[in-house]
Every structure is written in C-alpha cells, then in structure tokens.
C-alpha cells in the first residue's frame, strides 16, 4: 500500500526561521523530494543537487557520469523513496549549488497509509515558516541577510528572481496557501528542467 511520508526540512543555520513540513508519497523518487524542496524554498533550480543518506549519495543524473568521488552515486531520478526504508527521525542532507551551497537538513518524521482518492493531493506543505532561499548565495550569506532583517526590522535586500526581475527579499513573507497552490506546477517545471530539458 502507498504511504504518505512526512519530512521536516530546514535551511542549515536558519532552522527556526526558514523551514517546511512536507508530505509526499513513497512512490515518488528521491529526485521528486529534491524538486519539492527546491519548489517550496523558492529556488530557481538551475544548479546541481544531491541528497545524502546513510553514506550513500543520491544525485541528479546530470553529474553522475562526471563524478570522481570515492562514494558511488545513485541516480535520484529512478530511486523511489520507499527503497530508502526510512525509520522515524532518520536524517538526510541535501546540498544544492556546489559553488554557493545551500544545505537543507531533512528529518523523516512519520508515515501513514494513503487515503483512498487522495493521491493527487501530494506533495503538499502542511506547515512552515520563512520565504525560502536565494539562488547564487550560500546558506551562510542568507543567514547574514536574515540576521540583518531581524536587527533592522525591515528588509532592504533586493535580488533578481529570474528574467532580470528585481524583487525585495524578506524571509518573513511566507504564504503557505499560495505556496501550495503553485507547488505542483513549479515541481513539474523543475522536473522537466532536470530530467528532460537541456
């Protein structure tokens, strides 16, 4: 029977400021979990990623052939979450953009049976805080921006959100309802870019 898995995902160094609780079915792949994280944390998703779990690395297919690491990489796009055989409170770690790395700490919380007729509902964000990440800066640099916003009480940080469109970043702006409305469409776009697009 299909299971619904619940994960808590935080940005390293910002555990109490920017986080999500994600529900996703165990029939989805490790890559689908990565795409969900990138989508809900506002990534533009144009860098490589990997997810580490129990001394194994689940990687985006793009880099597998070019890697010379001592740790063999497993293709995240064909490995279902059910194959991980997760236990409650197991820890995973996702790294995105190996030049200006954002590290996501992932904790597996629980699972339950999928309710009949609810399959199209997932993935879904059930709770969270903080707007998300900014591409091309590290999690350490993002923490400096968040700390500055907390100190001043307002944000004066603008960034380019793709297509040269400048917007103001304030981590306190997180709308879970809007996030969920857009989530599946953004995940589909990200999946296409990583698995089919060039």
C-alpha positions as a printed NumPy array, in Angstrom:
array([[  0.   ,   0.   ,   0.   ],
       [  1.2  ,   3.52 ,  -0.826],
       [  2.419,   5.504,   2.173],
       [  2.435,   9.23 ,   2.838],
       [  5.797,  10.299,   4.258],
       [  6.256,  13.438,   6.357],
       [  9.573,  15.294,   6.384],
       [ 10.742,  18.409,   8.171],
       [ 13.19 ,  20.405,   6.055],
       [ 15.27 ,  23.343,   7.312],
       [ 17.986,  25.51 ,   5.823],
       [ 21.179,  24.926,   7.762],
       [ 21.837,  27.78 ,  10.186],
       [ 18.255,  29.037,   9.877],
       [ 16.46 ,  26.104,  11.482],
       [ 13.97 ,  28.256,  13.42 ],
       [ 13.448,  30.862,  10.693],
       [ 13.074,  29.034,   7.353],
       [ 11.579,  25.545,   7.405],
       [  8.838,  23.326,   5.963],
       [  6.924,  20.181,   6.826],
       [  6.355,  18.285,   3.595],
       [  4.075,  15.358,   2.845],
       [  4.964,  13.212,  -0.17 ],
       [  4.084,   9.658,  -1.205],
       [  6.69 ,   6.9  ,  -1.006],
       [  6.124,   6.095,  -4.7  ],
       [  7.808,   9.392,  -5.615],
       [ 11.545,   9.398,  -6.269],
       [ 14.351,  10.903,  -4.224],
       [ 14.607,  13.44 ,  -7.055],
       [ 10.911,  14.315,  -6.594],
       [ 11.647,  15.081,  -2.937],
       [ 14.504,  17.341,  -4.069],
       [ 12.259,  19.115,  -6.59 ],
       [  9.618,  19.644,  -3.89 ],
       [ 12.237,  21.184,  -1.608],
       [ 13.548,  23.444,  -4.363],
       [  9.999,  24.498,  -5.286],
       [  8.77 ,  25.3  ,  -1.786],
       [ 12.012,  27.087,  -0.848],
       [ 11.797,  29.396,  -3.911],
       [ 14.844,  28.112,  -5.788],
       [ 15.272,  28.869,  -9.477],
       [ 16.57 ,  25.272,  -9.731],
       [ 19.409,  25.751, -12.194],
       [ 22.252,  24.197, -10.163],
       [ 23.093,  20.59 ,  -9.325],
       [ 21.947,  18.91 ,  -6.125],
       [ 22.475,  15.719,  -4.202],
       [ 20.87 ,  14.068,  -1.193],
       [ 22.978,  12.101,   1.28 ],
       [ 21.505,   9.308,   3.367],
       [ 23.355,   6.572,   5.255],
       [ 26.688,   7.016,   3.45 ],
       [ 25.02 ,   6.999,   0.043],
       [ 24.639,   9.92 ,  -2.329],
       [ 21.523,  10.242,  -4.466],
       [ 22.442,  12.584,  -7.275],
       [ 20.826,  14.454, -10.117],
       [ 21.51 ,  12.403, -13.23 ],
       [ 23.377,  15.307, -14.844],
       [ 26.555,  14.832, -12.827],
       [ 26.737,  11.079, -12.281],
       [ 28.984,  10.308, -15.274],
       [ 31.378,  13.163, -14.477],
       [ 31.912,  12.427, -10.796],
       [ 35.174,  11.028,  -9.462],
       [ 34.142,  10.727,  -5.807],
       [ 35.088,   7.697,  -3.719],
       [ 31.418,   7.335,  -2.763],
       [ 29.379,   5.807,  -5.577],
       [ 26.422,   7.914,  -6.602],
       [ 22.918,   6.563,  -7.048],
       [ 20.565,   8.033,  -9.607],
       [ 17.958,  10.023,  -7.641],
       [ 15.576,  10.127, -10.602],
       [ 14.948,   6.372, -10.586],
       [ 15.141,   5.611,  -6.848],
       [ 11.755,   5.62 ,  -5.128],
       [ 11.515,   6.906,  -1.574],
       [ 10.153,   3.518,  -0.495],
       [ 13.531,   1.952,  -1.412],
       [ 15.259,   4.027,   1.297],
       [ 13.447,   2.075,   4.04 ],
       [ 13.387,   5.16 ,   6.257],
       [ 12.96 ,   4.953,  10.027],
       [ 11.398,   7.752,  12.09 ],
       [ 13.862,  10.542,  12.927],
       [ 16.304,   9.437,  10.205],
       [ 18.355,  12.355,   8.888],
       [ 19.091,  13.196,   5.27 ],
       [ 21.036,  16.132,   3.872],
       [ 20.525,  17.889,   0.569],
       [ 23.141,  20.159,  -0.955],
       [ 22.19 ,  22.496,  -3.756],
       [ 24.649,  24.559,  -5.84 ],
       [ 28.134,  23.289,  -5.086],
       [ 29.672,  26.752,  -5.649],
       [ 27.48 ,  28.757,  -3.262],
       [ 25.984,  25.886,  -1.342],
       [ 22.657,  25.869,   0.408],
       [ 22.364,  22.873,   2.716],
       [ 18.956,  21.507,   3.645],
       [ 18.709,  19.308,   6.734],
       [ 15.892,  16.804,   6.283],
       [ 14.31 ,  14.782,   9.11 ],
       [ 11.929,  11.934,   8.368],
       [  9.07 ,  12.266,  10.869],
       [  6.43 ,   9.636,  10.144],
       [  4.336,   7.773,   7.612],
       [  0.721,   6.768,   7.229],
       [ -1.346,   4.906,   4.658],
       [ -2.523,   6.957,   1.688],
       [ -6.225,   7.681,   1.97 ],
       [ -8.302,   6.437,  -0.927],
       [ -8.749,   9.147,  -3.574],
       [ -6.104,  11.471,  -2.095],
       [ -3.241,  10.551,  -4.447],
       [ -3.306,  13.808,  -6.441],
       [ -3.044,  15.851,  -3.248],
       [  0.689,  15.175,  -2.776],
       [  3.28 ,  16.576,  -2.44 ],
       [  1.862,  19.108,  -0.01 ],
       [  3.252,  21.595,   2.515],
       [  1.492,  21.155,   5.862],
       [  3.433,  23.757,   7.847],
       [  6.348,  26.109,   7.536],
       [  7.934,  29.482,   8.078],
       [ 10.226,  31.781,   6.155],
       [ 10.087,  32.692,   2.497],
       [ 12.912,  30.486,   1.265],
       [ 16.372,  30.656,  -0.216],
       [ 18.111,  32.922,  -2.709],
       [ 19.998,  31.328,  -5.59 ],
       [ 23.723,  32.008,  -6.023],
       [ 24.4  ,  32.789,  -2.379],
       [ 25.308,  30.296,   0.343],
       [ 23.194,  29.469,   3.358],
       [ 25.767,  31.366,   5.437],
       [ 25.263,  34.503,   3.355],
       [ 21.493,  34.071,   3.588],
       [ 21.79 ,  33.878,   7.379],
       [ 23.591,  37.237,   7.355],
       [ 20.685,  38.762,   5.379],
       [ 18.1  ,  37.23 ,   7.754],
       [ 20.029,  38.462,  10.8  ],
       [ 20.192,  41.945,   9.279],
       [ 16.416,  41.938,   8.677],
       [ 15.847,  40.871,  12.289],
       [ 18.183,  43.596,  13.564],
       [ 16.629,  46.409,  11.492],
       [ 13.044,  45.164,  11.495],
       [ 12.791,  45.579,   7.722],
       [ 14.482,  44.367,   4.546],
       [ 16.48 ,  46.481,   2.124],
       [ 17.772,  43.467,   0.191],
       [ 16.745,  43.163,  -3.478],
       [ 17.594,  40.221,  -5.685],
       [ 16.997,  39.05 ,  -9.23 ],
       [ 14.305,  36.395,  -9.327],
       [ 14.91 ,  35.273, -12.905],
       [ 14.434,  37.115, -16.175],
       [ 16.11 ,  40.199, -14.647],
       [ 13.071,  40.875, -12.469],
       [ 14.159,  42.52 ,  -9.207],
       [ 12.154,  41.854,  -6.069],
       [ 12.606,  42.583,  -2.389],
       [ 13.571,  39.629,  -0.22 ],
       [ 12.073,  39.452,   3.245],
       [ 12.241,  35.992,   4.75 ],
       [  9.181,  36.757,   6.892],
       [  6.955,  36.78 ,   3.768],
       [  5.711,  33.189,   3.579],
       [  2.181,  32.33 ,   2.487],
       [  1.566,  28.598,   2.819],
       [ -1.73 ,  28.721,   0.904],
       [ -0.159,  30.389,  -2.152],
       [  2.839,  28.085,  -1.864],
       [  0.61 ,  25.011,  -2.109],
       [ -1.472,  26.43 ,  -4.97 ],
       [  1.66 ,  26.909,  -7.095],
       [  3.674,  23.949,  -5.782],
       [  2.775,  21.152,  -8.21 ],
       [  3.184,  23.342, -11.286],
       [  6.607,  24.536, -10.15 ],
       [  7.669,  20.969,  -9.329],
       [  6.67 ,  19.898, -12.859],
       [  8.763,  22.698, -14.375],
       [ 11.76 ,  21.792, -12.209],
       [ 11.432,  18.078, -13.024],
       [ 11.343,  18.892, -16.74 ],
       [ 14.48 ,  21.06 , -16.483],
       [ 16.484,  18.396, -14.638],
       [ 15.277,  15.269, -16.399],
       [ 14.319,  16.308, -19.924],
       [ 15.46 ,  19.866, -20.639],
       [ 18.986,  20.749, -21.635]])
